[in-house]
Amino acid sequence: MLKSYDELRKVDVAPYCEERDGFLYLNWARCITLLHEYGAEKAYWEVIENEKTGNSLRPTEEVFTDKSGVSNRCYETKIKVVIDDSVYYMQTPVLNGKNPVKDNSMNQLRTWNSMCRAFVKCVAINTGLGFDLWLKEETGPFASYIPEQKGIKASEAQIKAIKSIGKKHRLDLDKWITNNNKTWDSLTDVDAGNMLNTLKEKYGDE
């Protein structure tokens, strides 16, 4: 019998994770292995096909055009998750990092990754296993993760780009950095990358 939500929430999954872009990610196969180790007899997921097309992608009905005049749609996938006698459903966007994957950059690997990510997230929500990984990620890249100062110092180009966006939108960058226990001199390339990603999400492509 699978252990309780509270017990699984306390399981440290970090040793089984990979780090990408400042976040820890739990592989779907390792997630299934951990579920079995903590009492599950059945643990698997299945693709739910798009009723209209017969494949796994679910495109938005509305086509949108970006500032460059390129027309695109965004996509989602949907899966069914089975853990013993419990059945869950999860529908999530196809993402490239934090950004939605559009027509002009869609491929099978990104579709697959979307479903794998949906499985791990569904398990976390409903069983507690790995939940804290998502808790950290959902607070935002720069706010949730401050790398140890082992990385390469942020480049002049990164600093220039951050300051340019800050000036354009009248942002108090000094306060933002101070609140994250950093200084301009101590910013690493990873810090700067996280800051630029956050600014891009909030203000669009710069």
Order of alpha helices (4+ residues) and beta strands (2+ residues): alpha-beta-beta-alpha-beta-beta-beta-beta-beta-beta-beta-beta-alpha-alpha-alpha-alpha-alpha-alpha
